[in-house]
């Protein structure tokens, strides 16, 4: 039974690392603030969540798992709030999203 927990744990850790890498690449490649903020949320929810789940499976039932659950709860409650506050502040400040028409104007023959 322990081998299955180890396999599932390592799968979660590798998948979480993959999503963190994809989110980091997205933050570098995305053209504007709002799409970069979306890439950061992918990193925070999927990447960190899967890494925490993998670590939780490795920890078993202990005080460490309680601490990992507290960190996960903090991330899952604070992340959407912070993302909403950032997006609202950007909108109030007048930062407009980059539209598809603005990014790639039609080419003239």
Order of alpha helices (4+ residues) and beta strands (2+ residues): alpha-alpha-alpha-alpha-alpha
